[in-house]
């Protein structure tokens, strides 16, 4: 309710729906994307467009469904024209993600793409370098892999993404 009523940054002005996130209260894994796209803005749900369909397949490939994980984004409102959210928009929205992390308390947080990796792991992060690595911070294990939208654009990244997913599966086990 707080996210849906939020006016902390100008992204609220263009939204149809804020997209807080969804999934299991008991999720052991939280996935964090960049921000809602057009379809997500219409439905108020994360990863329901083309990238979301690939994300569902990626989860299924390691035996998981979206119902048993938690899916969120760095910014909860759609940036106009799907531009990358500005750092000040990410900063304004990050307290919500921190709350979500505290409430769900996942064992593993997976950053999908550079925006999430920069917001959560390291401001200088580049997903091409950082993907597949695991770091521990404040009792959480953090990792990153390619954003499914990037995998749709650049098929050749799928091989590395598959290695990342297998490492995530092993880590969860
Ligand atoms: N891309 C994202 O980063 N998040 C979504 O929810 C959908 C597409």
Backbone and ligand atoms as CSV (ligand in chain L), in Angstrom:
chain,resi,resn,atom,element,x,y,z
A,1,UNK,N,N,0.827,-1.194,0.000
A,1,UNK,CA,C,0.000,0.000,0.000
A,1,UNK,C,C,0.876,1.265,0.000
A,2,UNK,N,N,1.960,1.227,0.758
A,2,UNK,CA,C,2.852,2.397,0.787
A,2,UNK,C,C,3.478,2.646,-0.577
A,3,UNK,N,N,3.916,1.564,-1.226
A,3,UNK,CA,C,4.540,1.715,-2.545
A,3,UNK,C,C,3.508,2.231,-3.540
A,4,UNK,N,N,2.313,1.707,-3.475
A,4,UNK,CA,C,1.280,2.114,-4.446
A,4,UNK,C,C,0.898,3.584,-4.286
A,5,UNK,N,N,1.094,4.112,-3.068
A,5,UNK,CA,C,0.746,5.522,-2.815
A,5,UNK,C,C,1.976,6.434,-2.885
A,6,UNK,N,N,3.139,5.857,-3.221
A,6,UNK,CA,C,4.394,6.606,-3.101
A,6,UNK,C,C,4.476,7.780,-4.077
A,7,UNK,N,N,4.997,8.910,-3.579
A,7,UNK,CA,C,5.269,10.064,-4.458
A,7,UNK,C,C,6.688,10.595,-4.208
A,8,UNK,N,N,7.597,9.686,-3.817
A,8,UNK,CA,C,8.947,10.125,-3.461
A,8,UNK,C,C,9.792,10.572,-4.655
A,9,UNK,N,N,9.427,10.157,-5.860
A,9,UNK,CA,C,10.184,10.614,-7.029
A,9,UNK,C,C,9.230,10.850,-8.190
A,10,UNK,N,N,9.673,11.556,-9.236
A,10,UNK,CA,C,8.761,11.934,-10.338
A,10,UNK,C,C,8.217,10.754,-11.136
A,11,UNK,N,N,8.793,9.549,-10.973
A,11,UNK,CA,C,8.269,8.418,-11.747
A,11,UNK,C,C,6.802,8.138,-11.404
A,12,UNK,N,N,6.368,8.565,-10.231
A,12,UNK,CA,C,4.967,8.323,-9.836
A,12,UNK,C,C,3.990,9.027,-10.781
A,13,UNK,N,N,4.465,10.116,-11.402
A,13,UNK,CA,C,3.547,10.924,-12.227
A,13,UNK,C,C,3.100,10.193,-13.491
A,14,UNK,N,N,3.963,9.309,-14.002
A,14,UNK,CA,C,3.610,8.645,-15.260
A,14,UNK,C,C,3.058,7.237,-15.082
A,15,UNK,N,N,2.908,6.787,-13.854
A,15,UNK,CA,C,2.552,5.369,-13.695
A,15,UNK,C,C,1.052,5.133,-13.828
A,16,UNK,N,N,0.715,3.948,-14.394
A,16,UNK,CA,C,-0.653,3.437,-14.250
A,16,UNK,C,C,-0.746,2.665,-12.940
A,17,UNK,N,N,0.234,1.805,-12.732
A,17,UNK,CA,C,0.300,1.026,-11.490
A,17,UNK,C,C,1.734,0.981,-11.002
A,18,UNK,N,N,1.932,1.156,-9.723
A,18,UNK,CA,C,3.223,0.827,-9.140
A,18,UNK,C,C,3.342,-0.700,-9.129
A,19,UNK,N,N,4.582,-1.187,-9.158
A,19,UNK,CA,C,4.818,-2.635,-9.207
A,19,UNK,C,C,5.691,-3.022,-8.017
A,20,UNK,N,N,5.092,-3.301,-6.882
A,20,UNK,CA,C,5.890,-3.562,-5.677
A,20,UNK,C,C,6.755,-4.828,-5.786
A,21,UNK,N,N,6.184,-5.886,-6.365
A,21,UNK,CA,C,6.867,-7.171,-6.416
A,21,UNK,C,C,5.888,-8.240,-5.994
A,22,UNK,N,N,6.277,-9.497,-6.166
A,22,UNK,CA,C,5.368,-10.569,-5.749
A,22,UNK,C,C,6.127,-11.869,-5.582
A,23,UNK,N,N,5.513,-12.795,-4.862
A,23,UNK,CA,C,6.119,-14.096,-4.676
A,23,UNK,C,C,5.820,-14.638,-3.300
A,24,UNK,N,N,6.651,-15.575,-2.899
A,24,UNK,CA,C,6.408,-16.262,-1.635
A,24,UNK,C,C,6.963,-15.476,-0.454
A,25,UNK,N,N,6.191,-15.436,0.598
A,25,UNK,CA,C,6.621,-14.840,1.868
A,25,UNK,C,C,7.835,-15.596,2.432
A,26,UNK,N,N,7.936,-16.888,2.057
A,26,UNK,CA,C,9.013,-17.745,2.582
A,26,UNK,C,C,10.105,-17.991,1.550
A,27,UNK,N,N,10.171,-17.170,0.518
A,27,UNK,CA,C,11.131,-17.416,-0.563
A,27,UNK,C,C,12.554,-17.478,-0.027
A,28,UNK,N,N,13.327,-18.432,-0.545
A,28,UNK,CA,C,14.747,-18.502,-0.185
A,28,UNK,C,C,15.572,-17.682,-1.180
A,29,UNK,N,N,14.948,-17.351,-2.302
A,29,UNK,CA,C,15.660,-16.567,-3.307
A,29,UNK,C,C,14.820,-15.359,-3.712
A,30,UNK,N,N,15.479,-14.197,-3.751
A,30,UNK,CA,C,14.824,-12.992,-4.259
A,30,UNK,C,C,15.534,-12.564,-5.528
A,31,UNK,N,N,14.767,-12.289,-6.577
A,31,UNK,CA,C,15.335,-11.783,-7.824
A,31,UNK,C,C,14.985,-10.312,-7.940
A,32,UNK,N,N,15.954,-9.515,-8.361
A,32,UNK,CA,C,15.710,-8.078,-8.444
A,32,UNK,C,C,16.032,-7.584,-9.855
A,33,UNK,N,N,15.015,-7.059,-10.527
A,33,UNK,CA,C,15.188,-6.483,-11.856
A,33,UNK,C,C,15.420,-4.989,-11.758
A,34,UNK,N,N,15.236,-4.330,-12.906
A,34,UNK,CA,C,15.541,-2.899,-12.996
A,34,UNK,C,C,14.320,-2.053,-12.626
A,35,UNK,N,N,13.252,-2.255,-13.349
A,35,UNK,CA,C,12.035,-1.490,-13.100
A,35,UNK,C,C,10.964,-1.974,-14.042
A,36,UNK,N,N,9.704,-1.623,-13.773
A,36,UNK,CA,C,8.612,-2.104,-14.599
A,36,UNK,C,C,8.702,-1.594,-16.038
A,37,UNK,N,N,8.264,-2.421,-16.980
A,37,UNK,CA,C,8.085,-2.000,-18.366
A,37,UNK,C,C,6.607,-1.711,-18.603
A,38,UNK,N,N,6.240,-1.624,-19.884
A,38,UNK,CA,C,4.871,-1.217,-20.230
A,38,UNK,C,C,3.823,-2.204,-19.696
A,39,UNK,N,N,4.078,-3.489,-19.922
A,39,UNK,CA,C,3.110,-4.512,-19.500
A,39,UNK,C,C,2.987,-4.559,-17.971
A,40,UNK,N,N,4.134,-4.439,-17.311
A,40,UNK,CA,C,4.147,-4.460,-15.841
A,40,UNK,C,C,3.376,-3.260,-15.285
A,41,UNK,N,N,3.562,-2.106,-15.934
A,41,UNK,CA,C,2.861,-0.880,-15.530
A,41,UNK,C,C,1.343,-1.047,-15.685
A,42,UNK,N,N,0.942,-1.744,-16.756
A,42,UNK,CA,C,-0.503,-1.965,-16.971
A,42,UNK,C,C,-1.082,-2.898,-15.920
A,43,UNK,N,N,-0.295,-3.937,-15.539
A,43,UNK,CA,C,-0.849,-4.983,-14.666
A,43,UNK,C,C,-0.505,-4.808,-13.199
A,44,UNK,N,N,0.517,-4.002,-12.910
A,44,UNK,CA,C,0.944,-3.855,-11.517
A,44,UNK,C,C,1.693,-5.059,-10.990
A,45,UNK,N,N,2.211,-5.881,-11.917
A,45,UNK,CA,C,2.948,-7.102,-11.528
A,45,UNK,C,C,4.315,-7.125,-12.216
A,46,UNK,N,N,5.334,-7.673,-11.537
A,46,UNK,CA,C,6.685,-7.665,-12.119
A,46,UNK,C,C,6.870,-8.756,-13.179
A,47,UNK,N,N,7.693,-8.450,-14.153
A,47,UNK,CA,C,8.125,-9.452,-15.144
A,47,UNK,C,C,6.966,-10.253,-15.730
A,48,UNK,N,N,6.015,-9.542,-16.336
A,48,UNK,CA,C,4.904,-10.220,-17.001
A,48,UNK,C,C,4.959,-10.052,-18.528
A,49,UNK,N,N,5.959,-9.324,-19.047
A,49,UNK,CA,C,6.114,-9.166,-20.493
A,49,UNK,C,C,7.053,-10.221,-21.058
A,50,UNK,N,N,7.675,-9.895,-22.182
A,50,UNK,CA,C,8.544,-10.851,-22.882
A,50,UNK,C,C,9.716,-11.283,-21.982
A,51,UNK,N,N,10.340,-10.329,-21.313
A,51,UNK,CA,C,11.464,-10.683,-20.426
A,51,UNK,C,C,10.979,-11.601,-19.292
A,52,UNK,N,N,9.760,-11.366,-18.851
A,52,UNK,CA,C,9.193,-12.191,-17.773
A,52,UNK,C,C,8.972,-13.628,-18.204
A,53,UNK,N,N,8.572,-13.792,-19.471
A,53,UNK,CA,C,8.381,-15.171,-19.951
A,53,UNK,C,C,9.704,-15.914,-19.968
A,54,UNK,N,N,10.762,-15.198,-20.362
A,54,UNK,CA,C,12.081,-15.844,-20.331
A,54,UNK,C,C,12.511,-16.095,-18.885
A,55,UNK,N,N,12.228,-15.152,-18.004
A,55,UNK,CA,C,12.584,-15.359,-16.593
A,55,UNK,C,C,11.897,-16.616,-16.039
A,56,UNK,N,N,10.630,-16.805,-16.386
A,56,UNK,CA,C,9.924,-18.016,-15.949
A,56,UNK,C,C,10.637,-19.278,-16.443
A,57,UNK,N,N,11.109,-19.223,-17.695
A,57,UNK,CA,C,11.820,-20.393,-18.254
A,57,UNK,C,C,13.151,-20.604,-17.545
A,58,UNK,N,N,13.826,-19.495,-17.235
A,58,UNK,CA,C,15.118,-19.606,-16.535
A,58,UNK,C,C,14.907,-20.257,-15.170
A,59,UNK,N,N,13.841,-19.828,-14.481
A,59,UNK,CA,C,13.547,-20.420,-13.172
A,59,UNK,C,C,13.212,-21.904,-13.327
A,60,UNK,N,N,12.368,-22.217,-14.316
A,60,UNK,CA,C,11.964,-23.609,-14.525
A,60,UNK,C,C,13.183,-24.488,-14.819
A,61,UNK,N,N,14.184,-23.926,-15.504
A,61,UNK,CA,C,15.361,-24.721,-15.880
A,61,UNK,C,C,16.141,-25.184,-14.657
A,62,UNK,N,N,15.949,-24.506,-13.527
A,62,UNK,CA,C,16.607,-24.976,-12.295
A,62,UNK,C,C,15.552,-25.431,-11.274
A,63,UNK,N,N,14.406,-25.829,-11.800
A,63,UNK,CA,C,13.396,-26.469,-10.964
A,63,UNK,C,C,12.619,-25.539,-10.048
A,64,UNK,N,N,12.538,-24.256,-10.412
A,64,UNK,CA,C,11.814,-23.305,-9.561
A,64,UNK,C,C,10.657,-22.669,-10.326
A,65,UNK,N,N,9.655,-22.251,-9.579
A,65,UNK,CA,C,8.552,-21.508,-10.193
A,65,UNK,C,C,8.512,-20.117,-9.570
A,66,UNK,N,N,7.841,-19.188,-10.233
A,66,UNK,CA,C,7.813,-17.833,-9.678
A,66,UNK,C,C,7.055,-17.774,-8.356
A,67,UNK,N,N,6.188,-18.740,-8.126
A,67,UNK,CA,C,5.431,-18.752,-6.869
A,67,UNK,C,C,6.324,-19.035,-5.661
A,68,UNK,N,N,7.437,-19.719,-5.874
A,68,UNK,CA,C,8.270,-20.071,-4.711
A,68,UNK,C,C,9.464,-19.141,-4.516
A,69,UNK,N,N,9.639,-18.174,-5.421
A,69,UNK,CA,C,10.687,-17.171,-5.207
A,69,UNK,C,C,9.991,-15.830,-4.946
A,70,UNK,N,N,10.780,-14.770,-4.775
A,70,UNK,CA,C,10.182,-13.436,-4.702
A,70,UNK,C,C,10.820,-12.587,-5.792
A,71,UNK,N,N,9.992,-11.870,-6.543
A,71,UNK,CA,C,10.486,-11.072,-7.667
A,71,UNK,C,C,10.178,-9.601,-7.409
A,72,UNK,N,N,11.221,-8.788,-7.436
A,72,UNK,CA,C,11.044,-7.349,-7.196
A,72,UNK,C,C,11.887,-6.575,-8.199
A,73,UNK,N,N,11.845,-5.267,-8.095
A,73,UNK,CA,C,12.633,-4.393,-8.953
A,73,UNK,C,C,13.287,-3.307,-8.111
A,74,UNK,N,N,14.328,-2.691,-8.671
A,74,UNK,CA,C,14.962,-1.567,-7.972
A,74,UNK,C,C,13.986,-0.392,-7.901
A,75,UNK,N,N,13.419,0.015,-9.033
A,75,UNK,CA,C,12.382,1.057,-8.978
A,75,UNK,C,C,11.016,0.418,-9.224
A,76,UNK,N,N,10.041,0.938,-8.533
A,76,UNK,CA,C,8.717,0.305,-8.528
A,76,UNK,C,C,7.758,0.934,-9.537
A,77,UNK,N,N,8.185,2.030,-10.188
A,77,UNK,CA,C,7.338,2.677,-11.194
A,77,UNK,C,C,8.099,2.750,-12.514
A,78,UNK,N,N,7.355,2.659,-13.601
A,78,UNK,CA,C,7.982,2.577,-14.928
A,78,UNK,C,C,8.644,3.887,-15.342
A,79,UNK,N,N,9.924,3.835,-15.690
A,79,UNK,CA,C,10.558,5.022,-16.265
A,79,UNK,C,C,9.994,5.269,-17.667
A,80,UNK,N,N,9.775,6.529,-18.041
A,80,UNK,CA,C,9.181,6.827,-19.343
A,80,UNK,C,C,9.976,6.203,-20.486
A,81,UNK,N,N,9.249,5.554,-21.398
A,81,UNK,CA,C,9.905,4.943,-22.547
A,81,UNK,C,C,10.886,3.848,-22.175
A,82,UNK,N,N,10.764,3.309,-20.961
A,82,UNK,CA,C,11.662,2.244,-20.464
A,82,UNK,C,C,13.124,2.682,-20.378
A,83,UNK,N,N,13.356,3.980,-20.203
A,83,UNK,CA,C,14.754,4.387,-20.034
A,83,UNK,C,C,15.291,3.802,-18.726
A,84,UNK,N,N,16.619,3.776,-18.633
A,84,UNK,CA,C,17.265,3.323,-17.397
A,84,UNK,C,C,16.903,4.296,-16.273
A,85,UNK,N,N,16.516,3.783,-15.102
A,85,UNK,CA,C,16.203,4.718,-14.015
A,85,UNK,C,C,17.431,5.529,-13.603
A,86,UNK,N,N,17.210,6.814,-13.289
A,86,UNK,CA,C,18.310,7.655,-12.837
A,86,UNK,C,C,18.732,7.232,-11.435
A,87,UNK,N,N,20.018,7.468,-11.108
A,87,UNK,CA,C,20.489,7.113,-9.754
A,87,UNK,C,C,19.606,7.701,-8.653
A,88,UNK,N,N,19.134,8.947,-8.835
A,88,UNK,CA,C,18.322,9.538,-7.752
A,88,UNK,C,C,16.968,8.832,-7.621
A,89,UNK,N,N,16.472,8.271,-8.720
A,89,UNK,CA,C,15.220,7.501,-8.641
A,89,UNK,C,C,15.466,6.172,-7.919
A,90,UNK,N,N,16.597,5.553,-8.230
A,90,UNK,CA,C,16.957,4.303,-7.536
A,90,UNK,C,C,17.114,4.568,-6.048
A,91,UNK,N,N,17.800,5.653,-5.717
A,91,UNK,CA,C,18.014,5.969,-4.298
A,91,UNK,C,C,16.703,6.226,-3.560
A,92,UNK,N,N,15.800,6.937,-4.220
A,92,UNK,CA,C,14.506,7.235,-3.591
A,92,UNK,C,C,13.729,5.949,-3.316
A,93,UNK,N,N,13.874,4.974,-4.201
A,93,UNK,CA,C,13.070,3.751,-4.116
A,93,UNK,C,C,13.720,2.654,-3.273
A,94,UNK,N,N,15.029,2.732,-3.064
A,94,UNK,CA,C,15.739,1.621,-2.416
A,94,UNK,C,C,15.251,1.269,-1.012
A,95,UNK,N,N,14.777,2.242,-0.209
A,95,UNK,CA,C,14.260,1.835,1.102
A,95,UNK,C,C,13.159,0.772,1.014
A,96,UNK,N,N,12.354,0.810,-0.055
A,96,UNK,CA,C,11.306,-0.210,-0.199
A,96,UNK,C,C,11.920,-1.589,-0.420
A,97,UNK,N,N,12.959,-1.631,-1.255
A,97,UNK,CA,C,13.608,-2.921,-1.509
A,97,UNK,C,C,14.260,-3.445,-0.223
A,98,UNK,N,N,14.842,-2.519,0.540
A,98,UNK,CA,C,15.461,-2.951,1.810
A,98,UNK,C,C,14.403,-3.519,2.749
A,99,UNK,N,N,13.240,-2.907,2.799
A,99,UNK,CA,C,12.142,-3.450,3.609
A,99,UNK,C,C,11.767,-4.851,3.141
A,100,UNK,N,N,11.653,-4.978,1.811
A,100,UNK,CA,C,11.259,-6.276,1.259
A,100,UNK,C,C,12.275,-7.346,1.629
A,101,UNK,N,N,13.561,-6.982,1.552
A,101,UNK,CA,C,14.608,-7.947,1.897
A,101,UNK,C,C,14.473,-8.344,3.373
A,102,UNK,N,N,14.221,-7.365,4.231
A,102,UNK,CA,C,14.075,-7.671,5.668
A,102,UNK,C,C,12.858,-8.549,5.933
A,103,UNK,N,N,11.770,-8.293,5.220
A,103,UNK,CA,C,10.529,-9.059,5.445
A,103,UNK,C,C,10.644,-10.490,4.931
A,104,UNK,N,N,11.214,-10.643,3.756
A,104,UNK,CA,C,11.304,-11.973,3.128
A,104,UNK,C,C,12.496,-12.747,3.690
A,105,UNK,N,N,13.549,-12.024,3.986
A,105,UNK,CA,C,14.800,-12.604,4.487
A,105,UNK,C,C,15.271,-13.783,3.620
A,106,UNK,N,N,15.508,-13.524,2.333
A,106,UNK,CA,C,15.933,-14.610,1.455
A,106,UNK,C,C,17.372,-15.026,1.749
A,107,UNK,N,N,17.682,-16.291,1.475
A,107,UNK,CA,C,19.067,-16.750,1.644
A,107,UNK,C,C,19.936,-16.161,0.539
A,108,UNK,N,N,19.351,-15.948,-0.616
A,108,UNK,CA,C,20.121,-15.539,-1.795
A,108,UNK,C,C,19.379,-14.425,-2.540
A,109,UNK,N,N,20.120,-13.384,-2.903
A,109,UNK,CA,C,19.540,-12.285,-3.692
A,109,UNK,C,C,20.238,-12.262,-5.045
A,110,UNK,N,N,19.464,-12.381,-6.102
A,110,UNK,CA,C,20.021,-12.426,-7.460
A,110,UNK,C,C,19.690,-11.118,-8.183
A,111,UNK,N,N,20.713,-10.378,-8.531
A,111,UNK,CA,C,20.535,-9.137,-9.286
A,111,UNK,C,C,20.438,-9.477,-10.760
A,112,UNK,N,N,19.384,-9.011,-11.407
A,112,UNK,CA,C,19.215,-9.251,-12.838
A,112,UNK,C,C,19.673,-8.000,-13.587
A,113,UNK,N,N,20.894,-8.052,-14.085
A,113,UNK,CA,C,21.421,-6.932,-14.854
A,113,UNK,C,C,22.164,-5.905,-14.029
A,114,UNK,N,N,22.767,-4.950,-14.751
A,114,UNK,CA,C,23.688,-3.998,-14.110
A,114,UNK,C,C,22.999,-3.012,-13.176
A,115,UNK,N,N,21.798,-2.584,-13.499
A,115,UNK,CA,C,21.143,-1.586,-12.637
A,115,UNK,C,C,20.955,-2.162,-11.231
A,116,UNK,N,N,20.452,-3.393,-11.158
A,116,UNK,CA,C,20.262,-4.026,-9.849
A,116,UNK,C,C,21.614,-4.289,-9.184
A,117,UNK,N,N,22.588,-4.768,-9.965
A,117,UNK,CA,C,23.905,-5.064,-9.379
A,117,UNK,C,C,24.547,-3.793,-8.815
A,118,UNK,N,N,24.353,-2.668,-9.507
A,118,UNK,CA,C,24.930,-1.406,-9.025
A,118,UNK,C,C,24.211,-0.917,-7.778
A,119,UNK,N,N,22.905,-1.084,-7.742
A,119,UNK,CA,C,22.131,-0.610,-6.587
A,119,UNK,C,C,22.409,-1.474,-5.359
A,120,UNK,N,N,22.695,-2.776,-5.577
A,120,UNK,CA,C,22.724,-3.706,-4.444
A,120,UNK,C,C,24.137,-4.162,-4.086
A,121,UNK,N,N,24.973,-4.395,-5.093
A,121,UNK,CA,C,26.277,-5.010,-4.802
A,121,UNK,C,C,27.407,-3.990,-4.822
A,122,UNK,N,N,27.501,-3.219,-5.888
A,122,UNK,CA,C,28.658,-2.338,-6.041
A,122,UNK,C,C,28.313,-1.265,-7.081
A,123,UNK,N,N,28.395,0.014,-6.722
A,123,UNK,CA,C,28.026,1.083,-7.649
A,123,UNK,C,C,28.792,1.038,-8.974
A,124,UNK,N,N,29.970,0.405,-8.951
A,124,UNK,CA,C,30.777,0.322,-10.177
A,124,UNK,C,C,30.530,-0.977,-10.951
A,125,UNK,N,N,29.599,-1.797,-10.460
A,125,UNK,CA,C,29.471,-3.158,-10.998
A,125,UNK,C,C,29.165,-3.164,-12.490
A,126,UNK,N,N,29.737,-4.146,-13.162
A,126,UNK,CA,C,29.334,-4.450,-14.543
A,126,UNK,C,C,28.957,-5.915,-14.568
A,127,UNK,N,N,27.786,-6.179,-15.082
A,127,UNK,CA,C,27.264,-7.540,-14.970
A,127,UNK,C,C,28.121,-8.529,-15.754
A,128,UNK,N,N,28.758,-8.051,-16.833
A,128,UNK,CA,C,29.612,-8.947,-17.620
A,128,UNK,C,C,30.796,-9.457,-16.788
A,129,UNK,N,N,31.225,-8.664,-15.812
A,129,UNK,CA,C,32.334,-9.070,-14.945
A,129,UNK,C,C,31.839,-9.838,-13.723
A,130,UNK,N,N,30.765,-9.346,-13.151
A,130,UNK,CA,C,30.348,-9.801,-11.811
A,130,UNK,C,C,29.475,-11.055,-11.832
A,131,UNK,N,N,28.856,-11.338,-12.981
A,131,UNK,CA,C,27.882,-12.441,-13.028
A,131,UNK,C,C,28.518,-13.749,-12.573
A,132,UNK,N,N,27.740,-14.526,-11.876
A,132,UNK,CA,C,28.211,-15.842,-11.442
A,132,UNK,C,C,29.054,-15.833,-10.184
A,133,UNK,N,N,29.391,-14.633,-9.697
A,133,UNK,CA,C,30.160,-14.577,-8.443
A,133,UNK,C,C,29.216,-14.375,-7.266
A,134,UNK,N,N,29.617,-14.888,-6.122
A,134,UNK,CA,C,28.781,-14.775,-4.920
A,134,UNK,C,C,29.532,-13.973,-3.873
A,135,UNK,N,N,28.846,-12.996,-3.287
A,135,UNK,CA,C,29.450,-12.253,-2.183
A,135,UNK,C,C,28.506,-12.306,-0.991
A,136,UNK,N,N,29.086,-12.298,0.198
A,136,UNK,CA,C,28.268,-12.292,1.405
A,136,UNK,C,C,28.320,-10.924,2.039
A,137,UNK,N,N,27.142,-10.408,2.393
A,137,UNK,CA,C,27.098,-9.108,3.039
A,137,UNK,C,C,25.915,-9.061,4.004
A,138,UNK,N,N,26.217,-8.668,5.229
A,138,UNK,CA,C,25.171,-8.517,6.257
A,138,UNK,C,C,24.274,-9.753,6.342
A,139,UNK,N,N,24.877,-10.928,6.236
A,139,UNK,CA,C,24.098,-12.155,6.395
A,139,UNK,C,C,23.349,-12.609,5.154
A,140,UNK,N,N,23.500,-11.875,4.061
A,140,UNK,CA,C,22.850,-12.277,2.812
A,140,UNK,C,C,23.914,-12.672,1.794
A,141,UNK,N,N,23.559,-13.639,0.963
A,141,UNK,CA,C,24.435,-13.974,-0.158
A,141,UNK,C,C,23.877,-13.262,-1.394
A,142,UNK,N,N,24.757,-12.541,-2.069
A,142,UNK,CA,C,24.355,-11.754,-3.242
A,142,UNK,C,C,25.060,-12.288,-4.479
A,143,UNK,N,N,24.324,-12.307,-5.585
A,143,UNK,CA,C,24.959,-12.648,-6.854
A,143,UNK,C,C,24.245,-11.891,-7.971
A,144,UNK,N,N,24.718,-12.082,-9.188
A,144,UNK,CA,C,24.075,-11.417,-10.317
A,144,UNK,C,C,24.164,-12.282,-11.557
A,145,UNK,N,N,23.224,-12.059,-12.448
A,145,UNK,CA,C,23.305,-12.665,-13.773
A,145,UNK,C,C,22.705,-11.681,-14.778
A,146,UNK,N,N,22.677,-12.076,-16.030
A,146,UNK,CA,C,22.200,-11.170,-17.069
A,146,UNK,C,C,20.695,-10.957,-16.953
A,147,UNK,N,N,20.271,-9.751,-17.269
A,147,UNK,CA,C,18.843,-9.460,-17.303
A,147,UNK,C,C,18.214,-10.239,-18.458
A,148,UNK,N,N,17.055,-10.864,-18.235
A,148,UNK,CA,C,16.456,-11.627,-19.344
A,148,UNK,C,C,16.223,-10.794,-20.604
A,149,UNK,N,N,15.964,-9.494,-20.463
A,149,UNK,CA,C,15.804,-8.660,-21.672
A,149,UNK,C,C,17.113,-8.594,-22.458
A,150,UNK,N,N,18.248,-8.594,-21.746
A,150,UNK,CA,C,19.550,-8.613,-22.430
A,150,UNK,C,C,19.749,-9.953,-23.138
A,151,UNK,N,N,19.283,-11.027,-22.515
A,151,UNK,CA,C,19.417,-12.350,-23.145
A,151,UNK,C,C,18.557,-12.453,-24.406
A,152,UNK,N,N,17.430,-11.743,-24.408
A,152,UNK,CA,C,16.587,-11.743,-25.612
A,152,UNK,C,C,17.269,-10.981,-26.747
A,153,UNK,N,N,18.011,-9.928,-26.384
A,153,UNK,CA,C,18.703,-9.126,-27.407
A,153,UNK,C,C,19.982,-9.808,-27.866
A,154,UNK,N,N,20.674,-10.439,-26.924
A,154,UNK,CA,C,22.005,-10.985,-27.217
A,154,UNK,C,C,22.069,-12.459,-26.829
A,155,UNK,N,N,21.647,-13.270,-27.795
A,155,UNK,CA,C,21.524,-14.709,-27.577
A,155,UNK,C,C,22.815,-15.348,-27.056
A,156,UNK,N,N,23.972,-14.796,-27.497
A,156,UNK,CA,C,25.231,-15.456,-27.146
A,156,UNK,C,C,25.502,-15.417,-25.638
A,157,UNK,N,N,24.786,-14.550,-24.905
A,157,UNK,CA,C,24.998,-14.486,-23.455
A,157,UNK,C,C,24.333,-15.646,-22.717
A,158,UNK,N,N,23.469,-16.364,-23.426
A,158,UNK,CA,C,22.681,-17.404,-22.759
A,158,UNK,C,C,23.553,-18.525,-22.175
A,159,UNK,N,N,24.661,-18.791,-22.842
A,159,UNK,CA,C,25.541,-19.858,-22.346
A,159,UNK,C,C,26.066,-19.513,-20.946
A,160,UNK,N,N,26.547,-18.282,-20.791
A,160,UNK,CA,C,27.033,-17.836,-19.474
A,160,UNK,C,C,25.893,-17.793,-18.457
A,161,UNK,N,N,24.720,-17.342,-18.910
A,161,UNK,CA,C,23.575,-17.259,-17.987
A,161,UNK,C,C,23.217,-18.649,-17.455
A,162,UNK,N,N,23.336,-19.642,-18.310
A,162,UNK,CA,C,23.022,-21.017,-17.897
A,162,UNK,C,C,24.011,-21.496,-16.820
A,163,UNK,N,N,25.284,-21.149,-16.993
A,163,UNK,CA,C,26.279,-21.491,-15.951
A,163,UNK,C,C,25.923,-20.790,-14.639
A,164,UNK,N,N,25.507,-19.507,-14.729
A,164,UNK,CA,C,25.116,-18.764,-13.522
A,164,UNK,C,C,23.944,-19.454,-12.828
A,165,UNK,N,N,22.968,-19.882,-13.624
A,165,UNK,CA,C,21.773,-20.506,-13.045
A,165,UNK,C,C,22.129,-21.804,-12.340
A,166,UNK,N,N,23.023,-22.571,-12.946
A,166,UNK,CA,C,23.424,-23.830,-12.300
A,166,UNK,C,C,24.146,-23.549,-10.983
A,167,UNK,N,N,24.982,-22.509,-10.972
A,167,UNK,CA,C,25.687,-22.141,-9.734
A,167,UNK,C,C,24.682,-21.684,-8.664
A,168,UNK,N,N,23.646,-20.987,-9.089
A,168,UNK,CA,C,22.593,-20.538,-8.159
A,168,UNK,C,C,21.871,-21.746,-7.578
A,169,UNK,N,N,21.555,-22.694,-8.419
A,169,UNK,CA,C,20.893,-23.928,-7.964
A,169,UNK,C,C,21.753,-24.629,-6.904
A,170,UNK,N,N,23.056,-24.773,-7.209
A,170,UNK,CA,C,23.965,-25.448,-6.259
A,170,UNK,C,C,24.001,-24.689,-4.949
A,171,UNK,N,N,24.068,-23.378,-5.043
A,171,UNK,CA,C,24.139,-22.556,-3.831
A,171,UNK,C,C,22.886,-22.723,-2.967
A,172,UNK,N,N,21.731,-22.813,-3.622
A,172,UNK,CA,C,20.478,-22.986,-2.884
A,172,UNK,C,C,20.412,-24.345,-2.218
A,173,UNK,N,N,21.011,-25.329,-2.873
A,173,UNK,CA,C,20.997,-26.687,-2.309
A,173,UNK,C,C,21.862,-26.755,-1.070
L,1,LIG,N1,N,12.209,-5.645,-16.651
L,1,LIG,C1,C,12.516,-5.423,-15.347
L,1,LIG,O1,O,13.640,-5.085,-15.014
L,1,LIG,N2,N,11.558,-5.594,-14.460
L,1,LIG,C2,C,10.317,-5.976,-14.765
L,1,LIG,O2,O,9.486,-6.107,-13.871
L,1,LIG,C3,C,10.036,-6.205,-16.129
L,1,LIG,C4,C,10.994,-6.033,-17.046
